[in-house]
């Protein structure tokens, strides 16, 4: 996936800050088992997810925080669409291993490939894969938060913090920390599961005058 240079500030969402211990957690302990089991069990019955989000990206080198908000829709296993309503209007659509980013103000569409190394650029997409936590992560727990360390490369992502909820949708918030000390925090609200989402939602109709840029 190479949709990084021109994809806009929020698509470069491998921007996070965190001071974490350097000790790895190679195995999940018995303490985490009930929480992980509950999340994975709930995910088994989920076919769609939709709701609103707020995203805070803290960029270490620049010493500033950028805030965005919008809505998202996910249709399992691999169709996703989220729309940023502030500070700029932009859309991201993922279908399988393809990603499309529409930047309204720039009048351009960026297209490229999406895989595990791209989550830093599109972190909400992690919601579609949380149902198989053990396969993809080494896990530890602090209170209601799971610390997920990728077993295989996920681009520049070093650590994912998953804040769980006791009722309703099991994920309250998630944070991504990268290798450079940057951090993105995303909180979810008004989340609904298993509501009908038409396939047409994940089709993009190109507005007049919009240019395409392809990143294989």
N, C-alpha and C positions, 0 to 999 in steps of 0.2 A: 504494500500500500504506500503510495507516494503522494497522497493528496495533502501535503502538509504546508508547503511554502506559501500557497496562495489561498488557503482554505478559510481565512478569517480567524480572528482571535479565539473564538470559542471552539473552532474545529481543532485548533492546536491545543486541545484540552489536556495535554500532558503537562499541565502547569499546576503544581501543587507544592506545599511546604510541610515538612514534618521532621521532628527530631525523634528518631526511633532507635532502639537498641540494635546493634549489629548482629546479635545472636539470632540465628535462624531457628525455626521451629519445624524440624523435619517430620514430626509425627503428630497426629491429632490425639489428644489425651481423652480419658474417659469423661472429664468435666465438660467437654464441648459436645459430646455425643448427643444428649437430648436436644440441644438447640439446633444442631445441624440436621438431625433427624426430622425435627418439626418443620424446618424450612423446606427440606427436600420433599417431605410428604405433602405439604401444602402446594408446592410447585407442580406436583404430579397432576393435580386437578385443574391447572390453569391453562387456558387456551388463548386468552387475550388479556392485556393489561393496558390501562389508559389512565391518565391523570395529569396533574400539573407539577412543575418542579421549579426550584430556585437553585441557581448554580453560582458558587463563588470560587473564582480562580485566583490564587495568590501566587504571584510571580516573584521568586526570590531575588533574582538579579536586578529587577526593576524596582523592587520594594513597594509594590502596589497590589491592590486587589481589584479585580473586575467582577461585576455582578451581572448575571443574566437571568431571564425567566422565560417560561413558556409552557407548552403542553406536549405530551408524547402519547403514542399509540404503538403497541407491540402485538403482533399476531404470531404465536409460536409456530414453528421454531425459529424463523429467520427473516421475518418481515417487520420493519420498524420505520416509524416516521415521527420526527419531532420538529416542532416549530418554535423558534425563538421570537418572542414578541417584544423583548427589550434587551439591550439597548438598541438593537437593530433587528429588522425582520429578516430571518433566514430560515431555511428548512434543510433537514437532512433526511434522506430516505435510504434505507438499506434493504436490499432484497437478495437473500443468499449471500454470495461473495462479491456483490456489487454495491458501491456506495455512490450516492449523488448528493451534491451540496449546492443548493440554490442561494445565491447571494443577491437579494433583490436590489439593494442600493447600487451594487457594482454591475448589475445586469449581466451576470454570468452564472454558468452552471459548471461545476467541477465534477468529473466522473473518474472513478478509480476502482481498485480492488479492495475488498475488506476481508481481513482475517484477524487472528488473535493478536498480531502485532499492532493493530489499529485501534485498540480500545482506549489508548491514551488520547486519541483524537475524537472518539465518540463514546464516552464512558457510560452513557445511559444504556448502550447496547449490552452492557454487562447484565442487565436485568433479565435478558433472555436466556442467559447461561447459568444463572445462580442455582438452578435445580440439580446441577451435577458438580457440587462444590468439591467433593473429595477427589474427583478425577483430575481437576485442574489446579488445585491449590494445596499447600501445606497450611494447616489451620491451628490457630490458638485463640484464646478467648480472654477478654477483659470485661467483666460485667455482662452487659447486653450487646457488646460489640465483638464481632469476629474479626480477627486479623488474618487476612488471606495473602499468602506469598506464592506467586506463580511457580508451578513446578517446571514449566517450560517458558521460554521467552515470550513476553507480551510487550514487545517494543521496549520503551524506556520505563515501563511501570515497575516499581519496586515493591509496593505494598498497597493492598486494598483494605479499607476499613469498612465493615458492613454493620451498621447499627440496626438492630432488629426491633420489631414491634411485637407486643404481647397479644394483640388481637387484630383482626382484619388482615390486610396485606402484610406479609411478614417482614418486609424491608422498609424501614423508616427513612434511612439515609445511607449514602455511601460516599467514601472519600478515596481519591487516588493520589498516591505519593510517588513521584518519579525519582530517577537516579540523581537529579540535579537539585533536589531540595525544594521543588515546586509542589503545590498541592491544589486539588480541586475538590470542593465539597458540594454534594448535590443532595438536597432534601426533597421529599415527595409529599404531596398532599392530594386530597380528594381522589385517591386511587380506587378504581373500580376494576374488577376482574370478571372475565367471562361474559362481557357485554358484546353484542354483535359488532364487528368491524368489517365492513365490506372490503373485498380485495382491491376495489378501485381506489381506496384511500392511499394505496402504496404505488399508484401510477402518477407520474409527473407530466403535467401538460405545460409545455414550454411557452412562456409568454412571448409576445412579439418583441423583436429586437434584442433577445438574450443570446449571448455567445457561449459556446461550449469549449471547455478545455479538458483534454483527456490525459489522465495520468495512469498508465498501465501498471 
